[in-house]
Amino acid sequence: MRHLMKCGGKALLLFIVSCMVSGCVIKTQTSGVLFCDAANPIYVSNEDLMTEETERQILTHNMVGERLCQWSGKKADGSA
C-alpha cells in the first residue's frame, strides 16, 4: 500500500495540480464573428418612417460602431 501511495500518490498529485493550473488559464475568443467584421452603419432617409425606439436603436448602433470600429460620418455613396 505504501508503494502505491509513493508512486500513485505523486502521479495523482501531479495530475490534480496540472488540472488546477490549466483551469486557471483564460482563453481569448478566437472564433466567432466580431462586431466590426459583421456590422455596418445604418443609413436612413427623410422618407423612412420609424418609431422613436427604432431611431434610438439605430443611433445607438451607429455610435457603438463609431467608437469600436472607427466608422466615419460618410454615407454609403461616399458623400459627407
Phi and psi restraints in degrees (range 20) as a CNS / XPLOR table:
assign (resid 1 and name C) (resid 2 and name N)
       (resid 2 and name CA) (resid 2 and name C) 1.0 -66.3 20.0 2
assign (resid 2 and name N) (resid 2 and name CA)
       (resid 2 and name C) (resid 3 and name N) 1.0 -38.2 20.0 2
assign (resid 2 and name C) (resid 3 and name N)
       (resid 3 and name CA) (resid 3 and name C) 1.0 -62.6 20.0 2
assign (resid 3 and name N) (resid 3 and name CA)
       (resid 3 and name C) (resid 4 and name N) 1.0 -41.3 20.0 2
assign (resid 3 and name C) (resid 4 and name N)
       (resid 4 and name CA) (resid 4 and name C) 1.0 -63.1 20.0 2
assign (resid 4 and name N) (resid 4 and name CA)
       (resid 4 and name C) (resid 5 and name N) 1.0 -40.4 20.0 2
assign (resid 4 and name C) (resid 5 and name N)
       (resid 5 and name CA) (resid 5 and name C) 1.0 -67.6 20.0 2
assign (resid 5 and name N) (resid 5 and name CA)
       (resid 5 and name C) (resid 6 and name N) 1.0 -36.8 20.0 2
assign (resid 5 and name C) (resid 6 and name N)
       (resid 6 and name CA) (resid 6 and name C) 1.0 -64.7 20.0 2
assign (resid 6 and name N) (resid 6 and name CA)
       (resid 6 and name C) (resid 7 and name N) 1.0 -53.9 20.0 2
assign (resid 6 and name C) (resid 7 and name N)
       (resid 7 and name CA) (resid 7 and name C) 1.0 -80.6 20.0 2
assign (resid 7 and name N) (resid 7 and name CA)
       (resid 7 and name C) (resid 8 and name N) 1.0 -51.8 20.0 2
assign (resid 7 and name C) (resid 8 and name N)
       (resid 8 and name CA) (resid 8 and name C) 1.0 -68.4 20.0 2
assign (resid 8 and name N) (resid 8 and name CA)
       (resid 8 and name C) (resid 9 and name N) 1.0 -34.2 20.0 2
assign (resid 8 and name C) (resid 9 and name N)
       (resid 9 and name CA) (resid 9 and name C) 1.0 -65.9 20.0 2
assign (resid 9 and name N) (resid 9 and name CA)
       (resid 9 and name C) (resid 10 and name N) 1.0 -42.0 20.0 2
assign (resid 9 and name C) (resid 10 and name N)
       (resid 10 and name CA) (resid 10 and name C) 1.0 -65.8 20.0 2
assign (resid 10 and name N) (resid 10 and name CA)
       (resid 10 and name C) (resid 11 and name N) 1.0 -43.2 20.0 2
assign (resid 10 and name C) (resid 11 and name N)
       (resid 11 and name CA) (resid 11 and name C) 1.0 -64.5 20.0 2
assign (resid 11 and name N) (resid 11 and name CA)
       (resid 11 and name C) (resid 12 and name N) 1.0 -42.4 20.0 2
assign (resid 11 and name C) (resid 12 and name N)
       (resid 12 and name CA) (resid 12 and name C) 1.0 -64.5 20.0 2
assign (resid 12 and name N) (resid 12 and name CA)
       (resid 12 and name C) (resid 13 and name N) 1.0 -42.2 20.0 2
assign (resid 12 and name C) (resid 13 and name N)
       (resid 13 and name CA) (resid 13 and name C) 1.0 -62.5 20.0 2
assign (resid 13 and name N) (resid 13 and name CA)
       (resid 13 and name C) (resid 14 and name N) 1.0 -44.6 20.0 2
assign (resid 13 and name C) (resid 14 and name N)
       (resid 14 and name CA) (resid 14 and name C) 1.0 -62.8 20.0 2
assign (resid 14 and name N) (resid 14 and name CA)
       (resid 14 and name C) (resid 15 and name N) 1.0 -40.1 20.0 2
assign (resid 14 and name C) (resid 15 and name N)
       (resid 15 and name CA) (resid 15 and name C) 1.0 -62.6 20.0 2
assign (resid 15 and name N) (resid 15 and name CA)
       (resid 15 and name C) (resid 16 and name N) 1.0 -46.4 20.0 2
assign (resid 15 and name C) (resid 16 and name N)
       (resid 16 and name CA) (resid 16 and name C) 1.0 -63.8 20.0 2
assign (resid 16 and name N) (resid 16 and name CA)
       (resid 16 and name C) (resid 17 and name N) 1.0 -44.2 20.0 2
assign (resid 16 and name C) (resid 17 and name N)
       (resid 17 and name CA) (resid 17 and name C) 1.0 -63.7 20.0 2
assign (resid 17 and name N) (resid 17 and name CA)
       (resid 17 and name C) (resid 18 and name N) 1.0 -42.3 20.0 2
assign (resid 17 and name C) (resid 18 and name N)
       (resid 18 and name CA) (resid 18 and name C) 1.0 -65.7 20.0 2
assign (resid 18 and name N) (resid 18 and name CA)
       (resid 18 and name C) (resid 19 and name N) 1.0 -35.8 20.0 2
assign (resid 18 and name C) (resid 19 and name N)
       (resid 19 and name CA) (resid 19 and name C) 1.0 -66.3 20.0 2
assign (resid 19 and name N) (resid 19 and name CA)
       (resid 19 and name C) (resid 20 and name N) 1.0 -39.9 20.0 2
assign (resid 19 and name C) (resid 20 and name N)
       (resid 20 and name CA) (resid 20 and name C) 1.0 -65.6 20.0 2
assign (resid 20 and name N) (resid 20 and name CA)
       (resid 20 and name C) (resid 21 and name N) 1.0 -43.3 20.0 2
assign (resid 20 and name C) (resid 21 and name N)
       (resid 21 and name CA) (resid 21 and name C) 1.0 -68.4 20.0 2
assign (resid 21 and name N) (resid 21 and name CA)
       (resid 21 and name C) (resid 22 and name N) 1.0 -43.8 20.0 2
assign (resid 21 and name C) (resid 22 and name N)
       (resid 22 and name CA) (resid 22 and name C) 1.0 -69.7 20.0 2
assign (resid 22 and name N) (resid 22 and name CA)
       (resid 22 and name C) (resid 23 and name N) 1.0 -24.2 20.0 2
assign (resid 22 and name C) (resid 23 and name N)
       (resid 23 and name CA) (resid 23 and name C) 1.0 -71.5 20.0 2
assign (resid 23 and name N) (resid 23 and name CA)
       (resid 23 and name C) (resid 24 and name N) 1.0 -18.6 20.0 2
assign (resid 23 and name C) (resid 24 and name N)
       (resid 24 and name CA) (resid 24 and name C) 1.0 -87.6 20.0 2
assign (resid 24 and name N) (resid 24 and name CA)
       (resid 24 and name C) (resid 25 and name N) 1.0 -7.4 20.0 2
assign (resid 24 and name C) (resid 25 and name N)
       (resid 25 and name CA) (resid 25 and name C) 1.0 -73.7 20.0 2
assign (resid 25 and name N) (resid 25 and name CA)
       (resid 25 and name C) (resid 26 and name N) 1.0 130.3 20.0 2
assign (resid 25 and name C) (resid 26 and name N)
       (resid 26 and name CA) (resid 26 and name C) 1.0 -96.8 20.0 2
assign (resid 26 and name N) (resid 26 and name CA)
       (resid 26 and name C) (resid 27 and name N) 1.0 120.8 20.0 2
assign (resid 26 and name C) (resid 27 and name N)
       (resid 27 and name CA) (resid 27 and name C) 1.0 -92.4 20.0 2
assign (resid 27 and name N) (resid 27 and name CA)
       (resid 27 and name C) (resid 28 and name N) 1.0 133.8 20.0 2
assign (resid 27 and name C) (resid 28 and name N)
       (resid 28 and name CA) (resid 28 and name C) 1.0 -82.6 20.0 2
assign (resid 28 and name N) (resid 28 and name CA)
       (resid 28 and name C) (resid 29 and name N) 1.0 151.9 20.0 2
assign (resid 28 and name C) (resid 29 and name N)
       (resid 29 and name CA) (resid 29 and name C) 1.0 -76.1 20.0 2
assign (resid 29 and name N) (resid 29 and name CA)
       (resid 29 and name C) (resid 30 and name N) 1.0 116.1 20.0 2
assign (resid 29 and name C) (resid 30 and name N)
       (resid 30 and name CA) (resid 30 and name C) 1.0 -112.7 20.0 2
assign (resid 30 and name N) (resid 30 and name CA)
       (resid 30 and name C) (resid 31 and name N) 1.0 -12.9 20.0 2
assign (resid 30 and name C) (resid 31 and name N)
       (resid 31 and name CA) (resid 31 and name C) 1.0 -111.4 20.0 2
assign (resid 31 and name N) (resid 31 and name CA)
       (resid 31 and name C) (resid 32 and name N) 1.0 164.9 20.0 2
assign (resid 31 and name C) (resid 32 and name N)
       (resid 32 and name CA) (resid 32 and name C) 1.0 98.1 20.0 2
assign (resid 32 and name N) (resid 32 and name CA)
       (resid 32 and name C) (resid 33 and name N) 1.0 176.0 20.0 2
assign (resid 32 and name C) (resid 33 and name N)
       (resid 33 and name CA) (resid 33 and name C) 1.0 -105.2 20.0 2
assign (resid 33 and name N) (resid 33 and name CA)
       (resid 33 and name C) (resid 34 and name N) 1.0 130.6 20.0 2
assign (resid 33 and name C) (resid 34 and name N)
       (resid 34 and name CA) (resid 34 and name C) 1.0 -83.8 20.0 2
assign (resid 34 and name N) (resid 34 and name CA)
       (resid 34 and name C) (resid 35 and name N) 1.0 155.3 20.0 2
assign (resid 34 and name C) (resid 35 and name N)
       (resid 35 and name CA) (resid 35 and name C) 1.0 -54.0 20.0 2
assign (resid 35 and name N) (resid 35 and name CA)
       (resid 35 and name C) (resid 36 and name N) 1.0 -48.7 20.0 2
assign (resid 35 and name C) (resid 36 and name N)
       (resid 36 and name CA) (resid 36 and name C) 1.0 -67.9 20.0 2
assign (resid 36 and name N) (resid 36 and name CA)
       (resid 36 and name C) (resid 37 and name N) 1.0 -22.6 20.0 2
assign (resid 36 and name C) (resid 37 and name N)
       (resid 37 and name CA) (resid 37 and name C) 1.0 -78.0 20.0 2
assign (resid 37 and name N) (resid 37 and name CA)
       (resid 37 and name C) (resid 38 and name N) 1.0 -27.9 20.0 2
assign (resid 37 and name C) (resid 38 and name N)
       (resid 38 and name CA) (resid 38 and name C) 1.0 -107.5 20.0 2
assign (resid 38 and name N) (resid 38 and name CA)
       (resid 38 and name C) (resid 39 and name N) 1.0 -25.5 20.0 2
assign (resid 38 and name C) (resid 39 and name N)
       (resid 39 and name CA) (resid 39 and name C) 1.0 -98.8 20.0 2
assign (resid 39 and name N) (resid 39 and name CA)
       (resid 39 and name C) (resid 40 and name N) 1.0 152.7 20.0 2
assign (resid 39 and name C) (resid 40 and name N)
       (resid 40 and name CA) (resid 40 and name C) 1.0 -133.6 20.0 2
assign (resid 40 and name N) (resid 40 and name CA)
       (resid 40 and name C) (resid 41 and name N) 1.0 158.7 20.0 2
assign (resid 40 and name C) (resid 41 and name N)
       (resid 41 and name CA) (resid 41 and name C) 1.0 -60.7 20.0 2
assign (resid 41 and name N) (resid 41 and name CA)
       (resid 41 and name C) (resid 42 and name N) 1.0 148.5 20.0 2
assign (resid 41 and name C) (resid 42 and name N)
       (resid 42 and name CA) (resid 42 and name C) 1.0 -100.8 20.0 2
assign (resid 42 and name N) (resid 42 and name CA)
       (resid 42 and name C) (resid 43 and name N) 1.0 122.4 20.0 2
assign (resid 42 and name C) (resid 43 and name N)
       (resid 43 and name CA) (resid 43 and name C) 1.0 -106.0 20.0 2
assign (resid 43 and name N) (resid 43 and name CA)
       (resid 43 and name C) (resid 44 and name N) 1.0 139.9 20.0 2
assign (resid 43 and name C) (resid 44 and name N)
       (resid 44 and name CA) (resid 44 and name C) 1.0 -127.4 20.0 2
assign (resid 44 and name N) (resid 44 and name CA)
       (resid 44 and name C) (resid 45 and name N) 1.0 158.0 20.0 2
assign (resid 44 and name C) (resid 45 and name N)
       (resid 45 and name CA) (resid 45 and name C) 1.0 -114.0 20.0 2
assign (resid 45 and name N) (resid 45 and name CA)
       (resid 45 and name C) (resid 46 and name N) 1.0 171.6 20.0 2
assign (resid 45 and name C) (resid 46 and name N)
       (resid 46 and name CA) (resid 46 and name C) 1.0 -65.6 20.0 2
assign (resid 46 and name N) (resid 46 and name CA)
       (resid 46 and name C) (resid 47 and name N) 1.0 -22.8 20.0 2
assign (resid 46 and name C) (resid 47 and name N)
       (resid 47 and name CA) (resid 47 and name C) 1.0 -81.6 20.0 2
assign (resid 47 and name N) (resid 47 and name CA)
       (resid 47 and name C) (resid 48 and name N) 1.0 -14.3 20.0 2
assign (resid 47 and name C) (resid 48 and name N)
       (resid 48 and name CA) (resid 48 and name C) 1.0 -69.0 20.0 2
assign (resid 48 and name N) (resid 48 and name CA)
       (resid 48 and name C) (resid 49 and name N) 1.0 131.4 20.0 2
assign (resid 48 and name C) (resid 49 and name N)
       (resid 49 and name CA) (resid 49 and name C) 1.0 -105.4 20.0 2
assign (resid 49 and name N) (resid 49 and name CA)
       (resid 49 and name C) (resid 50 and name N) 1.0 126.5 20.0 2
assign (resid 49 and name C) (resid 50 and name N)
       (resid 50 and name CA) (resid 50 and name C) 1.0 -153.8 20.0 2
assign (resid 50 and name N) (resid 50 and name CA)
       (resid 50 and name C) (resid 51 and name N) 1.0 161.9 20.0 2
assign (resid 50 and name C) (resid 51 and name N)
       (resid 51 and name CA) (resid 51 and name C) 1.0 -78.4 20.0 2
assign (resid 51 and name N) (resid 51 and name CA)
       (resid 51 and name C) (resid 52 and name N) 1.0 166.1 20.0 2
assign (resid 51 and name C) (resid 52 and name N)
       (resid 52 and name CA) (resid 52 and name C) 1.0 -61.9 20.0 2
assign (resid 52 and name N) (resid 52 and name CA)
       (resid 52 and name C) (resid 53 and name N) 1.0 -36.1 20.0 2
assign (resid 52 and name C) (resid 53 and name N)
       (resid 53 and name CA) (resid 53 and name C) 1.0 -64.4 20.0 2
assign (resid 53 and name N) (resid 53 and name CA)
       (resid 53 and name C) (resid 54 and name N) 1.0 -41.2 20.0 2
assign (resid 53 and name C) (resid 54 and name N)
       (resid 54 and name CA) (resid 54 and name C) 1.0 -64.2 20.0 2
assign (resid 54 and name N) (resid 54 and name CA)
       (resid 54 and name C) (resid 55 and name N) 1.0 -42.7 20.0 2
assign (resid 54 and name C) (resid 55 and name N)
       (resid 55 and name CA) (resid 55 and name C) 1.0 -59.2 20.0 2
assign (resid 55 and name N) (resid 55 and name CA)
       (resid 55 and name C) (resid 56 and name N) 1.0 -42.7 20.0 2
assign (resid 55 and name C) (resid 56 and name N)
       (resid 56 and name CA) (resid 56 and name C) 1.0 -64.1 20.0 2
assign (resid 56 and name N) (resid 56 and name CA)
       (resid 56 and name C) (resid 57 and name N) 1.0 -41.2 20.0 2
assign (resid 56 and name C) (resid 57 and name N)
       (resid 57 and name CA) (resid 57 and name C) 1.0 -66.2 20.0 2
assign (resid 57 and name N) (resid 57 and name CA)
       (resid 57 and name C) (resid 58 and name N) 1.0 -40.2 20.0 2
assign (resid 57 and name C) (resid 58 and name N)
       (resid 58 and name CA) (resid 58 and name C) 1.0 -65.4 20.0 2
assign (resid 58 and name N) (resid 58 and name CA)
       (resid 58 and name C) (resid 59 and name N) 1.0 -44.0 20.0 2
assign (resid 58 and name C) (resid 59 and name N)
       (resid 59 and name CA) (resid 59 and name C) 1.0 -60.9 20.0 2
assign (resid 59 and name N) (resid 59 and name CA)
       (resid 59 and name C) (resid 60 and name N) 1.0 -44.5 20.0 2
assign (resid 59 and name C) (resid 60 and name N)
       (resid 60 and name CA) (resid 60 and name C) 1.0 -61.4 20.0 2
assign (resid 60 and name N) (resid 60 and name CA)
       (resid 60 and name C) (resid 61 and name N) 1.0 -45.4 20.0 2
assign (resid 60 and name C) (resid 61 and name N)
       (resid 61 and name CA) (resid 61 and name C) 1.0 -57.9 20.0 2
assign (resid 61 and name N) (resid 61 and name CA)
       (resid 61 and name C) (resid 62 and name N) 1.0 -47.9 20.0 2
assign (resid 61 and name C) (resid 62 and name N)
       (resid 62 and name CA) (resid 62 and name C) 1.0 -68.2 20.0 2
assign (resid 62 and name N) (resid 62 and name CA)
       (resid 62 and name C) (resid 63 and name N) 1.0 -34.8 20.0 2
assign (resid 62 and name C) (resid 63 and name N)
       (resid 63 and name CA) (resid 63 and name C) 1.0 -68.8 20.0 2
assign (resid 63 and name N) (resid 63 and name CA)
       (resid 63 and name C) (resid 64 and name N) 1.0 -39.0 20.0 2
assign (resid 63 and name C) (resid 64 and name N)
       (resid 64 and name CA) (resid 64 and name C) 1.0 -63.7 20.0 2
assign (resid 64 and name N) (resid 64 and name CA)
       (resid 64 and name C) (resid 65 and name N) 1.0 -42.2 20.0 2
assign (resid 64 and name C) (resid 65 and name N)
       (resid 65 and name CA) (resid 65 and name C) 1.0 -62.7 20.0 2
assign (resid 65 and name N) (resid 65 and name CA)
       (resid 65 and name C) (resid 66 and name N) 1.0 -39.9 20.0 2
assign (resid 65 and name C) (resid 66 and name N)
       (resid 66 and name CA) (resid 66 and name C) 1.0 -62.4 20.0 2
assign (resid 66 and name N) (resid 66 and name CA)
       (resid 66 and name C) (resid 67 and name N) 1.0 -42.2 20.0 2
assign (resid 66 and name C) (resid 67 and name N)
       (resid 67 and name CA) (resid 67 and name C) 1.0 -72.6 20.0 2
assign (resid 67 and name N) (resid 67 and name CA)
       (resid 67 and name C) (resid 68 and name N) 1.0 -45.8 20.0 2
assign (resid 67 and name C) (resid 68 and name N)
       (resid 68 and name CA) (resid 68 and name C) 1.0 -86.1 20.0 2
assign (resid 68 and name N) (resid 68 and name CA)
       (resid 68 and name C) (resid 69 and name N) 1.0 -34.4 20.0 2
assign (resid 68 and name C) (resid 69 and name N)
       (resid 69 and name CA) (resid 69 and name C) 1.0 -113.8 20.0 2
assign (resid 69 and name N) (resid 69 and name CA)
       (resid 69 and name C) (resid 70 and name N) 1.0 2.0 20.0 2
assign (resid 69 and name C) (resid 70 and name N)
       (resid 70 and name CA) (resid 70 and name C) 1.0 57.1 20.0 2
assign (resid 70 and name N) (resid 70 and name CA)
       (resid 70 and name C) (resid 71 and name N) 1.0 40.6 20.0 2
assign (resid 70 and name C) (resid 71 and name N)
       (resid 71 and name CA) (resid 71 and name C) 1.0 -65.2 20.0 2
assign (resid 71 and name N) (resid 71 and name CA)
       (resid 71 and name C) (resid 72 and name N) 1.0 140.5 20.0 2
assign (resid 71 and name C) (resid 72 and name N)
       (resid 72 and name CA) (resid 72 and name C) 1.0 -95.4 20.0 2
assign (resid 72 and name N) (resid 72 and name CA)
       (resid 72 and name C) (resid 73 and name N) 1.0 178.7 20.0 2
assign (resid 72 and name C) (resid 73 and name N)
       (resid 73 and name CA) (resid 73 and name C) 1.0 -85.1 20.0 2
assign (resid 73 and name N) (resid 73 and name CA)
       (resid 73 and name C) (resid 74 and name N) 1.0 15.0 20.0 2
assign (resid 73 and name C) (resid 74 and name N)
       (resid 74 and name CA) (resid 74 and name C) 1.0 -77.0 20.0 2
assign (resid 74 and name N) (resid 74 and name CA)
       (resid 74 and name C) (resid 75 and name N) 1.0 149.5 20.0 2
assign (resid 74 and name C) (resid 75 and name N)
       (resid 75 and name CA) (resid 75 and name C) 1.0 -86.6 20.0 2
assign (resid 75 and name N) (resid 75 and name CA)
       (resid 75 and name C) (resid 76 and name N) 1.0 169.9 20.0 2
assign (resid 75 and name C) (resid 76 and name N)
       (resid 76 and name CA) (resid 76 and name C) 1.0 -61.3 20.0 2
assign (resid 76 and name N) (resid 76 and name CA)
       (resid 76 and name C) (resid 77 and name N) 1.0 -30.2 20.0 2
assign (resid 76 and name C) (resid 77 and name N)
       (resid 77 and name CA) (resid 77 and name C) 1.0 -84.4 20.0 2
assign (resid 77 and name N) (resid 77 and name CA)
       (resid 77 and name C) (resid 78 and name N) 1.0 1.3 20.0 2
assign (resid 77 and name C) (resid 78 and name N)
       (resid 78 and name CA) (resid 78 and name C) 1.0 97.4 20.0 2
assign (resid 78 and name N) (resid 78 and name CA)
       (resid 78 and name C) (resid 79 and name N) 1.0 -9.5 20.0 2
assign (resid 78 and name C) (resid 79 and name N)
       (resid 79 and name CA) (resid 79 and name C) 1.0 -81.7 20.0 2
assign (resid 79 and name N) (resid 79 and name CA)
       (resid 79 and name C) (resid 80 and name N) 1.0 161.5 20.0 2
